[in-house]
Amino acid sequence: MGEVEGLQVSLAGAEEQIAQLDAEQIRQRQVIDLGMPSFSQLATRTSTATGPSS
């Protein structure tokens, strides 16, 4: 009986650790928008300015 109880405690601890790791992965995948354009957005912009006015 003691061995079964020990295994159940170990299993509960392992399941809790897995849940914590899953939650950490979800937090790391979340994107935070800083409102700044990406490099690809900046690099594809073209200037619409015309030459100097005379």
C-alpha positions in Angstrom: 0.0 0.0 0.0 2.8 2.5 0.8 4.4 2.0 -2.6 1.2 2.7 -4.4 0.7 5.9 -2.3 4.3 7.0 -3.1 3.7 6.5 -6.8 0.5 8.5 -6.7 2.3 11.4 -5.0 5.1 11.2 -7.7 2.5 11.1 -10.4 0.7 14.1 -9.0 4.0 16.0 -8.8 4.9 15.2 -12.4 1.5 16.2 -13.6 1.8 19.5 -11.8 5.2 20.1 -13.3 3.9 19.4 -16.8 1.1 21.9 -16.3 3.6 24.5 -15.2 5.8 23.9 -18.3 2.7 24.1 -20.6 1.7 27.4 -19.0 5.2 28.8 -19.4 5.2 27.8 -23.1 1.9 29.5 -23.7 3.2 32.7 -22.0 6.3 32.6 -24.2 4.3 32.3 -27.4 2.2 35.3 -26.7 3.2 38.3 -29.0 3.5 41.7 -27.5 2.7 44.5 -30.0 5.0 47.4 -29.3 3.4 49.5 -32.1 6.7 49.6 -34.0 6.9 48.6 -37.7 9.0 45.6 -38.5 12.1 45.8 -40.6 10.4 44.2 -43.6 7.7 46.9 -43.4 10.3 49.6 -43.4 12.4 48.1 -46.1 9.5 47.8 -48.6 8.5 51.5 -48.3 9.4 53.7 -51.2 9.8 57.4 -51.2 7.0 59.4 -52.9 8.9 62.7 -52.6 9.6 64.5 -55.8 12.8 66.4 -56.7 13.6 69.9 -55.5 11.1 72.6 -56.5 12.4 75.4 -58.7 
